[in-house]
Amino acid sequence: MNRTANLEWRALKPLALLLLPIAAICLAGGAKSPTAEKPRLLRSQGYFGLHFDLHPNKNDTVLGADVSEENIRRLLERVRPDFIQYDCKGHAGYTGYPTKVGWPSPGIVKDSLAVWRKVTREMGVALGIHYSGVWDSAAVANHPEWARIDASGKPDSRATSTFGPYVDKLLIPQLREVFTKYDIDFIWADGECWATQLDYSPAALAQWKKETGLTTAPRKRSDPHWLEWKNFHRRQFEKYLGHWVDAIHESHPRVEIASNWMYSTFAPKPVERNVDYISGDYSPTRSVDRARSEARYMSNVGAPWDLLAWGFDRPSTYKPAIHLMQEAVEAIAHGGAFSIYYNPTRSGYVSDLIVNTAGQVADFCRARQKISFRNVSVPQIVLLNSAETHLDRSDALFQSGGTLSELDGALHALLELRYSVDVMSEWNLQPLLREFPLVVIPDSYKLSADFCQALLEYVERGGNLLLLGEKCARLFEPALGVVLDGKPTQTTAVVLASSGGMFDVEGLWQDVTPTKAKPIAFRYVGPGKMSMVDIRERGISPQYKRLIEKKVAATLVNHGKGKIAAVYGPVALAYFNSHHPYLRQFVGDVVKQLFPKPMVEADGPSCLEIALRRARSGQLTVHLLNLANMPVGEQRKFTDSIPPLSGVTVRVRLPNKPKSVVWVPGNKRLAWKWSKGILTVPVPAVDIHGVVVV
């Protein structure tokens, strides 16, 4: 599969949709527009936007009371967004507009959507709706027969059944109503894949019996057919999604559609339904960390994509502009669009604080748009987000369910070692394996035989494979050049040594005996605390030496023209839980054995990230991201100061001397030298994000 072709997913549809209004004018007998509206971008082509939702409910009393053209116009003039997402129907199931199909909130004072549509049409801004799909509390309250049924036989008070009539009786008719009434450009459907759960309704059980012949359904993980039962629901959600997406495209072909979090790391599957873009609103607290993973995954799906940041943290504390800029760079550096989620007041007023903050973030993003938007990766290291393991391990249908910790730990270690990293699943990685010098697997315990064989063939042809954990190592035992001795054992005091220092990694470790493989790291088990373990090879007393066990922690073996390294313990999870610098260096020591000459390197601290990308113009770009002072948890949720990183030097392996090297933003010419295939560039201080353009 051609990588560029894969990333030009659905390339012809946006052009066709752009031509529809022109064709309509021509058919009407002239080129004169009947309105004063400005042309607006398709949602899938937008780069920066804003999202407003209120989740209208039955207790609202002032919806729309303070919505005004002046307030909206001031926002749009300052921020200059490509698109606005405004509330239509939230999880409560009540609409914020006067619907005739479902249940309007009793608190509607003014039709907010009508005002937003008027101003956005005049100013050439695409208008979309936030609409909660599967999660619709009002629908199941008024139609209990539409509800999903849990394993105990109790109707869900929030989620509808994807097997039931809700989609045809309410969702599709209501969407057609709002799209027609307000000339809506797109929909961001919320409460969909991540809100869908296992369903024991009569319709679901009947379909299960029809497809499998089984008369009973499993109720818990230990029951037979559990994975089959989960995958049955996953397939059903995609059928449900495809049904309503196709119905809307048929009646409203210009409307573009996304289902929140579908085809992200939550649902690591090929895009099999006719959505127009993919999107997700990541954690408001672990914001930058989650954006790091999602941006690197979504950028490889092959669809237009964006990340949606919360402009506040729970309950409703606004983030400073500089904080949001740090979140934004993860999306824009990897070619995506970026948007910010805010709540207006219950009456619909957008505060000056929102206007000013969003305006600053928009200015920051626009200064980088030309060189960043829709860029593509220059393959270096690819990290596997295994769909096989994820979908087996997670008992939520399309949520992380705690399954991403090893992935995030491995990613953080590699990024903080300043490697450029992509994240992919089996379905999109396998056709492109040859493009990556190094593949890293973060302890995935389940991979298909076909994918394992493809990996081994990749290594035989000269590729390199790193297995971070005993579970994934076990899948490749015949090729590792070791014998796995018994089963892995839980060890509470394991000392590893790296070029940085000693550290403790507790957990399941696999004993191995090398045959053809070379040990490249050891672990030590001894009495007392980790700090009391003496790992010297010389000078240690015989009495103490008898108390220390030295075991192989990692091995390296040649396989054809390539190499395989394996670490036999939970280092990825340990790094996620500690981010210990010595453990990071341990991973770095192993990576260097497989990938000693990356295309790009940089001097700098661990908070400096690198992304090696190619702009749409074809220019090679090195994105430098400053993650100093990023929010890291409940006690450190915000940042208003990011110290610049000075003294950074970038080195790029290039066979030919470049014509010029500039710095974005500002297009400033940089001093540089090229010698023996190495471009060396000292860069200005990296405030939050800068790009070396070759």
C-alpha positions as CSV (number, residue, x, y, z in Angstrom):
1,M,0.0,0.0,0.0
2,N,1.3,3.4,-0.9
3,R,1.6,5.6,2.2
4,T,0.7,8.8,0.5
5,A,-2.4,7.2,-1.1
6,N,-3.4,5.9,2.2
7,L,-3.4,9.4,3.7
8,E,-5.4,10.8,0.8
9,W,-8.4,9.0,2.2
10,R,-11.7,10.1,0.6
11,A,-9.8,12.8,-1.3
12,L,-12.4,13.2,-4.0
13,K,-15.5,13.8,-1.8
14,P,-14.5,17.2,-0.4
15,L,-13.9,18.5,-4.0
16,A,-17.3,17.2,-5.1
17,L,-19.0,18.8,-2.1
18,L,-17.3,22.1,-2.7
19,L,-18.6,22.0,-6.3
20,L,-22.2,21.5,-5.2
21,P,-23.0,25.1,-4.4
22,I,-21.3,26.3,-7.7
23,A,-23.4,23.8,-9.7
24,A,-26.5,24.9,-8.0
25,I,-25.8,28.6,-8.9
26,C,-25.1,27.7,-12.5
27,L,-28.2,25.6,-12.8
28,A,-30.2,28.6,-11.5
29,G,-29.1,30.6,-14.5
30,G,-26.3,32.8,-13.4
31,A,-23.3,33.2,-11.2
32,K,-24.9,35.8,-8.9
33,S,-25.2,34.6,-5.3
34,P,-28.8,34.9,-3.9
35,T,-27.3,35.8,-0.5
36,A,-24.5,37.8,1.0
37,E,-23.0,34.8,2.6
38,K,-19.3,34.1,2.4
39,P,-17.9,30.7,1.2
40,R,-17.1,28.4,4.1
41,L,-14.7,25.5,4.4
42,L,-15.9,21.9,4.7
43,R,-15.5,20.7,8.3
44,S,-13.0,18.1,7.1
45,Q,-10.8,20.9,5.6
46,G,-10.9,23.1,8.7
47,Y,-7.8,23.7,10.8
48,F,-9.0,25.6,13.9
49,G,-12.4,25.6,15.5
50,L,-14.4,26.0,18.7
51,H,-16.9,23.7,20.4
52,F,-19.7,24.9,22.6
53,D,-22.1,22.6,24.4
54,L,-24.6,22.9,27.2
55,H,-26.3,19.5,27.3
56,P,-29.8,21.1,27.6
57,N,-32.0,19.5,30.2
58,K,-35.5,19.6,31.7
59,N,-34.4,22.1,34.4
60,D,-33.1,24.8,32.1
61,T,-35.0,28.1,32.1
62,V,-32.8,30.6,30.2
63,L,-31.5,28.8,27.1
64,G,-30.6,31.4,24.4
65,A,-31.7,34.4,26.5
66,D,-28.3,36.1,26.1
67,V,-27.3,34.8,22.6
68,S,-26.8,37.8,20.4
69,E,-25.4,38.5,17.0
70,E,-23.0,41.1,18.5
71,N,-21.5,38.6,20.9
72,I,-21.1,35.9,18.3
73,R,-19.6,38.4,15.8
74,R,-17.1,39.6,18.3
75,L,-16.0,36.1,19.0
76,L,-15.7,35.2,15.3
77,E,-13.8,38.4,14.4
78,R,-11.2,37.8,17.1
79,V,-10.7,34.1,16.8
80,R,-11.3,33.6,13.0
81,P,-12.3,29.9,13.4
82,D,-12.9,27.7,10.4
83,F,-15.8,26.0,12.2
84,I,-18.0,26.3,15.2
85,Q,-19.7,23.3,16.9
86,Y,-22.8,24.4,18.9
87,D,-25.1,22.4,21.1
88,C,-28.1,20.7,19.7
89,K,-28.9,17.7,21.9
90,G,-26.8,16.5,24.8
91,H,-26.7,13.4,26.9
92,A,-29.9,14.4,28.7
93,G,-31.7,14.0,25.4
94,Y,-33.4,17.4,25.4
95,T,-32.7,19.7,22.5
96,G,-31.7,23.3,22.7
97,Y,-33.8,24.2,19.6
98,P,-37.6,23.9,19.2
99,T,-37.8,20.4,17.8
100,K,-41.0,18.8,16.6
101,V,-39.4,15.4,16.6
102,G,-38.1,14.8,20.1
103,W,-38.1,16.6,23.4
104,P,-37.2,20.3,23.4
105,S,-35.9,21.7,26.7
106,P,-38.7,23.6,28.4
107,G,-36.2,26.4,29.1
108,I,-35.8,27.6,25.5
109,V,-36.1,31.4,25.5
110,K,-34.5,32.1,22.1
111,D,-33.5,29.8,19.2
112,S,-29.7,29.8,19.6
113,L,-29.0,27.8,16.5
114,A,-30.9,30.2,14.3
115,V,-28.7,33.1,15.6
116,W,-25.5,31.2,15.3
117,R,-26.4,30.1,11.7
118,K,-27.2,33.7,10.7
119,V,-23.8,35.1,11.8
120,T,-21.7,32.1,10.8
121,R,-23.3,32.2,7.3
122,E,-22.5,35.9,6.9
123,M,-18.9,35.4,8.1
124,G,-18.1,32.3,6.2
125,V,-17.7,30.0,9.2
126,A,-18.9,26.4,9.0
127,L,-21.5,25.6,11.6
128,G,-21.9,22.1,13.1
129,I,-23.9,20.6,15.9
130,H,-22.9,18.7,19.1
131,Y,-25.4,15.8,19.2
132,S,-25.5,12.9,21.7
133,G,-26.4,9.7,19.9
134,V,-26.5,6.4,21.8
135,W,-26.6,8.2,25.2
136,D,-30.1,9.8,25.3
137,S,-31.7,9.8,28.7
138,A,-34.9,11.4,27.6
139,A,-35.4,8.8,24.9
140,V,-35.2,5.9,27.3
141,A,-37.3,7.6,29.9
142,N,-40.1,8.2,27.4
143,H,-39.6,4.9,25.5
144,P,-38.2,2.3,28.0
145,E,-38.4,-0.3,25.2
146,W,-35.6,1.6,23.4
147,A,-33.2,1.1,26.3
148,R,-30.2,-1.1,26.4
149,I,-30.6,-3.9,29.0
150,D,-27.7,-4.8,31.4
151,A,-26.6,-8.3,32.4
152,S,-29.0,-8.3,35.4
153,G,-32.0,-7.5,33.2
154,K,-32.3,-3.9,34.2
155,P,-33.0,-1.2,31.6
156,D,-30.3,1.4,31.2
157,S,-31.4,4.9,32.3
158,R,-29.0,6.5,29.8
159,A,-28.1,4.4,26.9
160,T,-30.3,3.3,24.0
161,S,-30.0,0.0,22.3
162,T,-28.2,-0.1,19.0
163,F,-30.4,-3.1,18.1
164,G,-33.6,-1.1,18.7
165,P,-35.8,1.4,16.8
166,Y,-34.2,4.6,18.4
167,V,-32.0,5.2,15.4
168,D,-34.9,5.2,12.9
169,K,-37.6,6.6,15.2
170,L,-35.7,9.6,16.6
171,L,-32.0,10.0,15.6
172,I,-32.3,10.1,11.9
173,P,-35.6,12.1,11.7
174,Q,-34.3,14.6,14.2
175,L,-31.0,15.1,12.4
176,R,-32.8,15.6,9.1
177,E,-35.0,18.2,10.8
178,V,-32.2,20.2,12.2
179,F,-30.0,20.0,9.1
180,T,-32.8,21.2,6.9
181,K,-34.1,23.9,9.3
182,Y,-30.7,25.5,9.9
183,D,-28.6,24.5,6.9
184,I,-26.1,22.8,9.2
185,D,-22.7,21.9,7.7
186,F,-21.6,19.1,9.9
187,I,-22.2,17.0,13.0
188,W,-19.9,16.0,15.9
189,A,-21.8,13.0,17.3
190,D,-21.1,12.5,21.0
191,G,-22.0,9.7,23.4
192,E,-21.6,7.1,20.7
193,C,-18.9,4.4,20.6
194,W,-17.6,5.1,24.1
195,A,-21.2,5.1,25.6
196,T,-22.2,1.8,23.9
197,Q,-22.2,-1.2,26.3
198,L,-23.1,-4.9,26.2
199,D,-26.8,-5.3,25.6
200,Y,-29.0,-8.1,26.8
201,S,-32.2,-6.8,25.3
202,P,-34.5,-9.3,23.5
203,A,-33.5,-7.8,20.1
204,A,-29.8,-8.2,20.9
205,L,-30.2,-11.8,22.2
206,A,-32.3,-12.7,19.1
207,Q,-29.6,-11.4,16.8
208,W,-26.9,-13.2,18.8
209,K,-28.7,-16.5,18.4
210,K,-29.3,-15.8,14.7
211,E,-25.6,-15.1,14.1
212,T,-24.0,-17.8,16.4
213,G,-26.7,-20.4,17.1
214,L,-26.1,-19.9,20.8
215,T,-29.2,-19.6,23.0
216,T,-27.5,-18.0,25.9
217,A,-25.1,-15.0,26.2
218,P,-22.1,-14.7,28.5
219,R,-22.5,-12.5,31.5
220,K,-18.9,-12.2,32.7
221,R,-15.4,-12.5,31.4
222,S,-14.9,-16.0,32.6
223,D,-17.9,-17.3,30.7
224,P,-17.4,-19.0,27.3
225,H,-17.7,-16.9,24.1
226,W,-16.9,-13.6,26.0
227,L,-14.7,-12.1,23.3
228,E,-17.1,-13.3,20.6
229,W,-19.9,-11.5,22.6
230,K,-17.9,-8.3,22.8
231,N,-17.0,-8.3,19.1
232,F,-20.6,-9.0,18.2
233,H,-21.5,-5.7,19.9
234,R,-18.7,-3.9,18.2
235,R,-19.8,-5.1,14.8
236,Q,-23.4,-4.0,15.7
237,F,-22.3,-0.5,16.7
238,E,-20.6,-0.1,13.3
239,K,-23.8,-1.3,11.6
240,Y,-25.8,1.2,13.6
241,L,-23.2,3.9,12.8
242,G,-23.1,3.1,9.1
243,H,-26.9,3.0,8.9
244,W,-27.5,6.5,10.2
245,V,-24.4,8.0,8.5
246,D,-25.5,6.7,5.1
247,A,-29.1,7.8,5.7
248,I,-27.9,11.4,6.4
249,H,-25.5,11.4,3.5
250,E,-28.4,10.3,1.2
251,S,-30.7,13.1,2.4
252,H,-28.1,15.8,3.1
253,P,-25.0,15.0,1.0
254,R,-23.1,18.1,2.0
255,V,-23.3,17.4,5.7
256,E,-20.1,16.0,7.1
257,I,-20.1,13.5,10.0
258,A,-17.8,12.3,12.8
259,S,-18.6,10.0,15.7
260,N,-16.6,11.0,18.7
261,W,-13.7,8.7,19.4
262,M,-14.6,6.2,16.7
263,Y,-11.5,5.0,14.8
264,S,-9.1,6.4,17.5
265,T,-7.0,4.4,20.0
266,F,-10.4,3.6,21.7
267,A,-11.5,1.8,18.5
268,P,-8.3,0.8,16.7
269,K,-10.0,-0.5,13.6
270,P,-9.9,0.4,9.9
271,V,-12.4,3.2,8.9
272,E,-15.2,0.9,7.6
273,R,-18.1,3.4,7.8
274,N,-18.7,6.5,5.7
275,V,-17.6,9.1,8.3
276,D,-16.0,12.2,6.9
277,Y,-13.5,13.0,9.6
278,I,-12.4,11.5,13.0
279,S,-12.2,13.4,16.2
280,G,-12.0,13.0,20.0
281,D,-12.1,15.2,23.1
282,Y,-9.2,13.9,25.2
283,S,-8.8,14.1,29.0
284,P,-9.0,17.6,30.4
285,T,-6.5,16.7,33.1
286,R,-4.0,14.3,31.5
287,S,-4.3,16.5,28.5
288,V,-0.9,16.7,26.9
289,D,-0.2,13.1,27.6
290,R,-3.4,11.9,26.0
291,A,-2.8,14.2,23.0
292,R,0.6,12.7,22.5
293,S,-0.8,9.2,21.9
294,E,-3.9,10.2,20.0
295,A,-2.2,12.6,17.6
296,R,0.4,10.0,16.6
297,Y,-2.3,7.4,16.1
298,M,-4.9,9.5,14.3
299,S,-2.4,10.9,11.9
300,N,-1.9,7.4,10.6
301,V,-5.6,6.4,10.2
302,G,-5.9,8.0,6.7
303,A,-8.8,10.3,7.4
304,P,-9.1,14.1,8.1
305,W,-8.8,14.4,11.9
306,D,-8.6,16.8,14.8
307,L,-8.2,16.8,18.6
308,L,-10.6,18.7,20.8
309,A,-9.1,20.2,24.0
310,W,-11.2,21.1,27.0
311,G,-10.7,24.8,27.5
312,F,-11.4,24.2,31.2
313,D,-10.9,21.5,33.8
314,R,-13.6,20.0,36.0
315,P,-15.6,21.5,37.3
316,S,-15.3,24.6,35.3
317,T,-11.9,26.2,35.8
318,Y,-10.5,27.9,32.6
319,K,-7.1,27.0,31.3
320,P,-4.6,29.8,30.5
321,A,-3.8,30.4,26.8
322,I,-0.3,29.1,27.1
323,H,-1.6,25.9,28.6
324,L,-3.8,25.3,25.6
325,M,-1.0,26.2,23.2
326,Q,1.0,23.4,24.7
327,E,-1.9,21.0,24.1
328,A,-2.4,22.3,20.6
329,V,1.1,21.6,19.4
330,E,0.7,17.8,19.7
331,A,-2.1,18.0,17.1
332,I,-0.8,20.5,14.7
333,A,2.8,19.2,14.7
334,H,1.3,15.9,13.4
335,G,-0.8,17.4,10.7
336,G,-4.1,17.6,12.4
337,A,-6.7,20.2,13.2
338,F,-7.3,21.6,16.6
339,S,-10.3,22.9,18.5
340,I,-11.3,24.0,22.0
341,Y,-14.3,23.1,24.0
342,Y,-16.0,25.8,26.1
343,N,-19.2,26.2,27.9
344,P,-21.1,29.4,27.4
345,T,-23.4,30.5,30.2
346,R,-26.7,28.6,30.4
347,S,-28.2,31.6,28.6
348,G,-25.7,31.3,25.8
349,Y,-23.3,34.3,26.4
350,V,-19.7,33.7,25.5
351,S,-17.5,35.6,27.9
352,D,-14.6,38.0,27.1
353,L,-12.2,35.5,28.8
354,I,-13.2,32.8,26.3
355,V,-12.9,35.2,23.4
356,N,-9.5,36.5,24.4
357,T,-8.0,33.1,25.3
358,A,-9.3,31.4,22.2
359,G,-8.0,34.3,20.1
360,Q,-4.5,33.9,21.5
361,V,-4.5,30.2,20.9
362,A,-5.9,30.7,17.3
363,D,-3.1,33.2,16.5
364,F,-0.5,30.7,17.8
365,C,-1.9,27.9,15.6
366,R,-2.4,30.0,12.5
367,A,1.3,31.0,12.6
368,R,2.1,27.4,12.1
369,Q,-0.7,26.3,9.7
370,K,1.1,26.5,6.4
371,I,4.0,24.3,7.4
372,S,2.0,21.9,9.7
373,F,-1.5,21.2,8.4
374,R,-1.8,17.9,6.7
375,N,1.9,17.0,7.0
376,V,2.9,13.4,6.9
377,S,5.4,11.3,8.9
378,V,8.9,10.5,7.9
379,P,9.0,7.0,9.3
380,Q,11.5,6.4,12.1
381,I,10.1,4.4,15.1
382,V,6.6,2.9,15.1
383,L,4.9,1.9,18.3
384,L,2.2,-0.8,18.1
385,N,-1.2,-0.1,19.6
386,S,-2.3,-3.7,19.2
387,A,-6.0,-4.0,18.2
388,E,-5.9,-7.7,18.9
389,T,-4.7,-7.2,22.5
390,H,-6.8,-4.0,23.1
391,L,-10.1,-5.5,22.0
392,D,-9.5,-8.7,24.0
393,R,-8.3,-7.0,27.1
394,S,-10.9,-4.2,27.3
395,D,-14.3,-5.2,28.6
396,A,-15.6,-1.8,27.5
397,L,-16.6,-2.0,23.8
398,F,-14.8,1.1,22.6
399,Q,-13.0,2.7,25.5
400,S,-9.4,2.4,26.8
401,G,-10.6,0.5,29.9
402,G,-7.1,0.9,31.3
403,T,-5.5,-0.8,28.4
404,L,-3.3,2.0,27.2
405,S,-0.8,2.3,30.1
406,E,1.9,0.2,28.5
407,L,1.5,2.0,25.2
408,D,1.7,5.4,26.9
409,G,4.7,4.3,29.0
410,A,6.6,3.1,26.0
411,L,5.7,6.2,24.0
412,H,6.7,8.6,26.8
413,A,10.1,6.9,27.1
414,L,10.8,7.0,23.4
415,L,9.7,10.6,23.1
416,E,11.6,11.7,26.1
417,L,14.7,10.1,24.5
418,R,14.0,12.5,21.6
419,Y,13.0,9.9,19.0
420,S,10.3,10.7,16.4
421,V,7.6,8.1,16.9
422,D,4.4,7.0,15.1
423,V,1.6,4.9,16.7
424,M,-0.2,2.4,14.5
425,S,-2.3,-0.8,14.8
426,E,-1.9,-4.1,13.0
427,W,-4.3,-3.1,10.2
428,N,-2.4,-0.1,9.0
429,L,1.1,-1.0,10.1
430,Q,1.4,-4.4,8.4
431,P,1.3,-3.0,4.8
432,L,3.9,-0.3,5.7
433,L,6.3,-2.3,7.9
434,R,9.2,-1.9,5.5
435,E,9.1,1.9,5.8
436,F,10.1,1.9,9.5
437,P,13.6,1.2,10.7
438,L,12.3,0.0,14.1
439,V,9.1,-1.5,15.4
440,V,8.4,-1.4,19.1
441,I,5.7,-3.6,20.8
442,P,4.8,-2.6,24.4
443,D,3.9,-6.0,25.9
444,S,0.9,-6.9,23.8
445,Y,0.0,-10.5,24.7
446,K,-2.2,-11.3,21.7
447,L,-1.2,-10.9,18.1
448,S,-2.5,-12.8,15.0
449,A,-0.3,-15.5,13.5
450,D,-0.3,-13.6,10.2
451,F,0.9,-10.4,11.8
452,C,3.6,-12.2,13.8
453,Q,4.8,-13.8,10.6
454,A,4.8,-10.4,8.8
455,L,7.0,-9.0,11.6
456,L,9.5,-11.8,11.3
457,E,9.7,-11.4,7.5
458,Y,10.2,-7.7,8.1
459,V,13.2,-8.4,10.4
460,E,14.6,-11.0,8.0
461,R,14.7,-8.3,5.3
462,G,16.6,-5.9,7.6
463,G,14.1,-4.5,9.9
464,N,14.5,-4.2,13.7
465,L,12.0,-5.3,16.4
466,L,11.9,-4.4,20.1
467,L,9.7,-6.4,22.5
468,L,9.1,-4.6,25.7
469,G,7.7,-7.2,28.1
470,E,7.5,-10.9,28.7
471,K,4.0,-11.3,27.2
472,C,5.0,-10.1,23.7
473,A,8.4,-11.8,24.0
474,R,6.6,-15.1,24.5
475,L,4.9,-14.8,21.1
476,F,8.2,-14.7,19.4
477,E,10.1,-17.3,21.5
478,P,11.4,-19.4,18.6
479,A,13.1,-16.4,17.0
480,L,14.6,-14.9,20.2
481,G,17.6,-17.2,20.6
482,V,16.6,-18.0,24.2
483,V,14.8,-20.7,26.2
484,L,12.0,-19.3,28.4
485,D,12.5,-21.0,31.7
486,G,9.1,-21.9,33.2
487,K,6.4,-19.3,33.8
488,P,7.0,-15.6,34.7
489,T,7.2,-14.9,38.4
490,Q,6.2,-11.9,40.5
491,T,9.3,-10.2,41.8
492,T,9.1,-7.4,44.3
493,A,12.7,-6.2,44.3
494,V,14.3,-6.1,40.9
495,V,17.2,-3.9,40.2
496,L,18.1,-2.9,36.7
497,A,21.1,-0.9,35.7
498,S,21.4,1.5,32.8
499,S,24.1,3.9,31.7
500,G,22.2,6.4,33.8
501,G,22.0,4.5,37.1
502,M,20.1,1.8,39.1
503,F,16.3,1.6,39.5
504,D,13.7,-0.9,40.7
505,V,11.1,-2.5,38.4
506,E,8.8,-4.8,40.2
507,G,6.3,-7.1,38.5
508,L,6.3,-10.2,36.4
509,W,9.7,-11.2,35.1
510,Q,10.5,-14.1,32.8
511,D,13.6,-16.1,33.4
512,V,15.5,-17.0,30.2
513,T,18.5,-18.9,29.2
514,P,20.3,-17.5,26.1
515,T,21.2,-19.9,23.3
516,K,22.0,-17.8,20.3
517,A,21.0,-14.4,21.8
518,K,23.4,-12.0,23.5
519,P,22.5,-10.7,26.9
520,I,22.5,-6.9,26.8
521,A,21.1,-6.1,30.2
522,F,20.8,-7.8,33.6
523,R,18.5,-7.7,36.6
524,Y,19.5,-8.3,40.2
525,V,17.5,-9.7,43.0
526,G,18.8,-9.3,46.5
527,P,17.9,-8.7,50.2
528,G,16.4,-5.5,51.5
529,K,15.5,-2.4,49.6
530,M,16.6,-1.7,46.0
531,S,19.1,0.9,47.3
532,M,20.8,-1.8,49.4
533,V,21.5,-4.1,46.5
534,D,25.2,-4.2,45.5
535,I,25.6,-5.0,41.8
536,R,29.3,-4.6,41.5
537,E,31.1,-7.3,39.6
538,R,34.3,-6.9,41.7
539,G,35.0,-6.0,45.3
540,I,31.9,-7.6,46.7
541,S,32.3,-10.0,49.7
542,P,31.7,-13.7,49.0
543,Q,29.1,-13.7,51.8
544,Y,27.0,-11.0,50.3
545,K,27.5,-12.2,46.7
546,R,25.7,-15.4,47.6
547,L,22.6,-13.4,48.4
548,I,22.4,-11.7,45.0
549,E,20.9,-13.3,41.9
550,K,22.0,-12.0,38.6
551,K,19.6,-12.8,35.7
552,V,19.2,-11.8,32.1
553,A,16.9,-8.8,31.7
554,A,17.2,-8.2,27.9
555,T,18.7,-10.0,24.9
556,L,19.6,-9.2,21.3
557,V,19.7,-11.7,18.5
558,N,20.3,-11.4,14.7
559,H,17.4,-12.6,12.6
560,G,18.2,-12.7,8.9
561,K,19.4,-9.2,8.0
562,G,17.7,-7.6,11.0
563,K,17.7,-7.8,14.8
564,I,15.3,-8.6,17.6
565,A,15.7,-7.3,21.1
566,A,13.5,-8.4,24.0
567,V,13.1,-7.1,27.6
568,Y,11.6,-9.8,29.8
569,G,9.8,-7.6,32.3
570,P,7.2,-4.8,32.6
571,V,9.4,-1.8,31.8
572,A,6.8,0.0,29.7
573,L,4.2,-0.1,32.5
574,A,6.9,0.8,35.1
575,Y,7.8,3.9,33.1
576,F,4.2,5.0,32.8
577,N,3.9,4.8,36.6
578,S,7.2,6.5,37.4
579,H,8.9,8.2,34.5
580,H,12.2,7.5,36.2
581,P,15.1,8.9,34.2
582,Y,17.3,5.9,34.8
583,L,14.6,3.6,33.4
584,R,14.2,5.9,30.4
585,Q,17.9,5.5,29.8
586,F,17.6,1.8,30.1
587,V,15.1,1.8,27.2
588,G,17.5,4.1,25.3
589,D,20.4,1.8,25.8
590,V,18.4,-1.1,24.3
591,V,17.1,1.1,21.4
592,K,20.6,2.1,20.4
593,Q,21.5,-1.5,19.8
594,L,18.8,-1.6,17.2
595,F,18.6,1.9,15.8
596,P,22.0,3.6,16.3
597,K,21.6,6.2,13.6
598,P,18.1,7.9,13.6
599,M,17.6,10.4,10.8
600,V,17.2,13.3,13.3
601,E,18.7,13.9,16.7
602,A,18.7,16.8,19.1
603,D,20.5,17.9,22.2
604,G,18.1,18.9,24.9
605,P,16.3,17.9,28.1
606,S,13.7,15.1,28.3
607,C,10.8,17.6,27.9
608,L,11.9,18.3,24.3
609,E,10.0,16.3,21.8
610,I,10.9,15.7,18.1
611,A,8.5,15.0,15.3
612,L,10.1,14.4,11.9
613,R,7.5,15.3,9.2
614,R,7.1,16.2,5.6
615,A,5.0,19.3,4.8
616,R,2.4,19.3,1.9
617,S,5.0,21.3,-0.1
618,G,7.4,18.3,0.2
619,Q,9.7,20.2,2.6
620,L,11.4,18.2,5.3
621,T,10.5,19.6,8.7
622,V,11.7,18.9,12.3
623,H,9.0,19.9,14.8
624,L,10.4,20.7,18.3
625,L,7.9,20.6,21.1
626,N,8.5,22.0,24.6
627,L,6.6,20.1,27.2
628,A,8.2,21.7,30.3
629,N,5.7,22.3,33.1
630,M,3.0,20.3,31.3
631,P,0.0,19.3,33.6
632,V,0.6,15.9,35.0
633,G,-2.3,15.0,37.4
634,E,-4.9,16.1,39.9
635,Q,-2.4,18.2,41.9
636,R,-0.8,19.8,38.8
637,K,-3.7,20.5,36.4
638,F,-2.7,23.9,35.0
639,T,0.3,25.8,33.7
640,D,0.8,29.5,33.0
641,S,4.6,29.4,32.5
642,I,6.7,27.3,30.1
643,P,10.4,28.1,30.4
644,P,12.0,28.3,26.9
645,L,14.5,25.6,26.0
646,S,17.8,27.2,25.0
647,G,21.0,25.7,23.5
648,V,19.1,23.1,21.4
649,T,21.0,21.8,18.4
650,V,19.4,19.6,15.7
651,R,21.2,17.2,13.6
652,V,19.6,15.6,10.5
653,R,21.1,12.9,8.3
654,L,20.8,14.2,4.7
655,P,22.6,12.8,1.7
656,N,22.6,16.1,-0.1
657,K,23.4,19.6,1.0
658,P,20.2,21.7,1.5
659,K,19.6,25.0,-0.2
660,S,18.2,26.7,2.9
661,V,17.1,26.2,6.5
662,V,14.5,28.4,8.1
663,W,12.7,28.6,11.4
664,V,8.9,28.7,11.7
665,P,7.2,30.8,13.0
666,G,8.6,33.8,11.4
667,N,10.4,32.1,8.4
668,K,13.8,33.2,9.9
669,R,16.9,32.0,8.2
670,L,19.1,29.9,10.4
671,A,22.8,29.4,10.6
672,W,23.7,25.9,9.7
673,K,26.4,23.6,8.3
674,W,26.4,20.4,6.3
675,S,29.3,18.0,6.4
676,K,29.6,14.3,5.5
677,G,25.8,13.8,5.2
678,I,25.0,15.6,8.5
679,L,23.1,18.8,8.7
680,T,23.8,20.6,12.0
681,V,21.4,23.5,13.0
682,P,21.5,25.5,16.3
683,V,18.0,26.7,16.8
684,P,16.5,29.6,18.6
685,A,15.0,29.1,22.1
686,V,12.0,26.8,21.8
687,D,9.2,28.6,23.6
688,I,6.5,26.1,23.0
689,H,6.9,24.9,19.5
690,G,9.1,25.6,16.5
691,V,9.9,24.0,13.2
692,V,13.2,23.6,11.4
693,V,12.2,23.7,7.7
694,V,14.8,22.2,5.3
